[in-house]
Amino acid sequence: MTMGKKSKAASLAAVIVAAAASLTLSAGPASARSGGTHAPASAQPGGTQAAVFVQTDGVNGNAVVAYRRTADGQLHRSGVYPTGGSGGVLDGSAVDHLASQGSLTYDRTHGLLYAVNAGSDTVTVFSVDGDKPVRRQIVSSGGDFPVSVAVHGDLVYVLNALGGGSVQGFRNVHGSLVKVPSWHRSLGLDPAATPQFTHTPGQLAFNPNGRALVVTTKAGANTIDVFAVSRNGIAASPVVTATPGAVPFGFTFDAHGRLVVTEAGTNSVATFTIRGDLKLTKVAQVATGQVATCWIVRDGAHVYASNAGSGTLSGLHVSRDGTLHSIGTTTTGPGTVDADVSSDGRFLYVQTGRAGGVDEYRVNGDGSLTHVGSVVVPDAVGGEGIAAS
């Protein structure tokens, strides 16, 4: 990286940290809770209790905090479940200690929950019974500082952020992870680049058909890497698409399999088509007008980008051709980070890292959001990782 690029990246980091640090705890919406009688508990088809799981990323002991979801979308804590590992904090981070998306991943097909223990270099596997996770395994992540987990069928891959970044593959065998040594790939980033929270990889995930594994490198390389996937593992090296100055961070996929990416360097959301040769073609890009646009979640034809420095969510409609149209900005608590949507698409839950909380929203038919409540997660200031059933 040239001195000019280092200076630009350092300026970006300073802006993100300064914006996040300037937020006050009173900036977000007030809780909708008022005590008294609660709405009846919501349930999934078949009678399974609807739930939301939140990772604390505690450096003295990581834990998953479980919440049952009522019919009106509010959350009520049902238990705290230690992972058996410890969280971690990337240098330079303020409200987002892992600086990643997908650190707590729910595998609906197998009823499993995967939690990274960044400080222990491990991953914890829970089986999920309604709103009760049961710890069943702790396994080495195959690298340094795991930050994101991807699942497709019985394939599970973990993204490690430090030591230049790496990807390690596992196979799910009867609910337990079995590491496959030959499914390890180095990302080749500069392990000494600073600050860590902008120069480490941000997320990995499978595309909808499971034939590609996508990794974002943030300012570490300003690239989106795509590995071909087969039953024999991933390709020896990725197909790399350069995104100069974009700082690609979090991503999701639209209904047509296009990649929808947050670009923290320009505070934008962009859509890309993954071509047959795994190169990316940009379709559209829209600026959010916010600060530290880093995380993103999809609900039907809408996506919601988290702006950590502004304490907001940017709502966007994704058209059939991949173009993006703003549907408004919603204020959250300070330090808006990772988010997830309930499986029925009715509610959105977003972590607010400054206070270690979760804001709860009903998703309306036009994609607008109505705030229905907030909770403070114990010992979760700066923590990341949220998964809704």
PyMOL commands that set and color helices and strands:
alter all, ss='L'
color gray80, all
select helices_A, chain A and resi 3-22+25-27+196-199+218-220
alter helices_A, ss='H'
color red, helices_A
select strands_A, chain A and resi 51-55+63-69+75-82+104-107+112-117+122-129+132-140+144-152+155-162+166-173+176-186+203-206+212-216+223-230+233-234+239-242+248-253+259-263+268-274+280-287+293-299+302-307+312-318+324-331+336-341+347-352+357-363+369-376+386-388
alter strands_A, ss='S'
color yellow, strands_A
deselect
rebuild
show_as cartoon
